[in-house]
Amino acid sequence: MKRIVIFASGSGSNAENIIKYFQSTQTAIVTHVLSNNGKAKVFDRCEKLGVDASLFDKDSFINDDTVLNFLLTEADFIVLAGFLWRVPAKIIAAFPNKIINIHPALLPKYGGKGMYGMHVHNAVKENNDPETGITIHYVNENYDEGAVIFQAKTSISSEDTSETIAQKVHELEYKHFPKVIEEVILQNE
């Protein structure tokens, strides 16, 4: 069984969904969740689900090899689920095509530094886009520029608010993200 380490910075709803999904498969297991935010609700979710979670700082992520060494011993795949920092080149090099991210828009639209969560949904609404969705992609050295693995769309009406757009996007995330992760893992066997 392959080992997944999830990186999360916030509430952890996608992390929880992924953990639960893989608890009922033989493909992989989430062995650990790493967060750069000591106040992240993902820690509470992990405790309830019996999954180890750890806090790390920028220095151990970027400057020294603490996080990299941990990943080399604990992970076969890395999943970014609401993680807001750019992944260092040394981690990307150690896990080629094994780091997967989800973005709450149809890349290349609304990608890049600072484009996450409600920032994305507000931009979609402000531009009166007729649709939005999710993009699941491999991670490279640049924000939201890795090769696209999968996209799913949802239509938007003029009555939709940024909040209802967020809800539609979350539904797509919960439906597709774990399954696409599993497909990537199975293709790498």
N, C-alpha and C positions, 0 to 999 in steps of 0.2 A: 504494500500500500504506500502510495506517495504521501509525502509530508508537505503541508501548506503552512506558511507563516503569513499572517495578515498584518498589514500596516493600516492603522486607523487613527484619525485625529479628533473625531467628534462623537456623535451619539452611538455609533456602532450598529445601526439597524441593518446595514448590508452585511457587516461582519457576522452578526447573529444569524441572519438568513443563510449565509454560506456555511457557518458552523453546523447548523441544524441539518442542512441538506446533506453534507458529507458524513454526518453521524449515521445516516441511513444508507450509505453506499459502501462498496468494497474498493472503490477507486482511490480514495485519498482520505486523509484526516487532517483537520486543522490542529496543529500541535501547539501553536502559540500565537498570541496577538501582541504586537509591539505598537506603542503609542508615544508620540512626542508631546502629548498634552496630559498632564497629571490630573486635570479636572474632567477628562473625557468620560462620558457615560459608558463607553465601550468596556471600561473596567468592571462596572456593575453587571453588565450583560455576560461577560466572560465568567465572572464568579458564579452566577446562576447556572451557567452551562457547564461548569467544571473544566474550563479551558484556561491554561496559564496565560497571564498577561503581564507585560513588563513596560516600564517607562524608560525612555532613553533620551539623551540630550543631543544637541547639535554636534558637539565635539566628538562624541562616540560614534556618530553617524557619518560625519564628514572627514574629520581630521585624523582620528586614530582608527584602528581596525576592529574595535569592540563589536559593533553591530555586524560587520562583514564576517568576522570569525564565528559569531553566533549563528548566522545564517548558513555558513558553510557546514556546520555540524548538525543543524536542526531542520533545514528546508530543502525540498526538491523544487518547489514552486513558491513564488511570492505573489501575493495579491494585495493591491492597493484598494482599499475600500473607504473612500473619504479621507485619504491621506494627502496633506497639502504641501509637503516639502518635495523638492526635486531630488530624485534618487541619484547618488554619486556614481560617476563613471565606473569606479572600481567594483561596485555591486552589480551594475548592469553587465560588465565584462564577465563577472563570475557566474551570472545566470542568464546566458543569452537565450532570448525567446522563452524565458521562464518567469518573467515579471509581467503581470497582467493588471491593467487599470481599467476603471470604468469612468466615463465622463458623461455628465447629464445634458448632453446636447449632441447634435449630429455633426461631428467634426468633419471638415476643418472649421465649421462655424463655431464661434463662441469658445474657442480654446485659448490656451496660453496662461501665463502667470496672472493670478488674481481672478481667473474665471472658474469659479466653483460655486456650488450650491445656489443660493438665491441670487447671486450676482448673474449667473447664467440665465435663470428663469426670468429675472427682471429685464435682461437684454432681449430675450426672445419676445416678451410681451411688448416692450417699447418699439421693437421693429415690426410688430404686427405679422410675425411669421405665421404661415398657415399650418406649419407642423414643426415638431421638435422630436426629441427621442433620446436614445442612449447610444454611446459608442464604447465598445469594449475593444481595447487595443493593447499591443505590446508596449512596454516602456523603453524609451531611449533617453539620451541625455537632455532632450528638450521637452518642455511641458506639452503634452497632448499631441506629439508629432510622431509617435511610434506607429508601426503598421497596424491598420485596422483589422480586427478579427471578425467583428460582428456589429451590425447596427439594427436597431428596431425603432420604428416611428410611431408617433401618435399625432392625431390632428388637433388643431387648436381653433377654437371659435372666438369671435370677438367678445363673448361673455366671459371667457376664461380670465382669471386673475393670475398673477405670479404664483400664488399659493395653489390654485387648482392645476396650473401647469406642473408645479413641483410634485403634486400628488400623482398626476398621470405618469410623470417620469419615474417616480419611485415604484409604481406598479410594474413598469417595464424592467426596472433594475431587479426587483425581487423575483420576477418571473424568469428572466433570462440569465442573469450573471452566474449563478451557481452551475447551470447546465453548460454554459459556454466554457467555464473553467474546466469542468469535467471533460468536455470534448477536447480541449487543448491538452490536458494531461494524457488522455487516451491516445491522441495522435503522436505523442512524444515517447510512447513505449517502444 
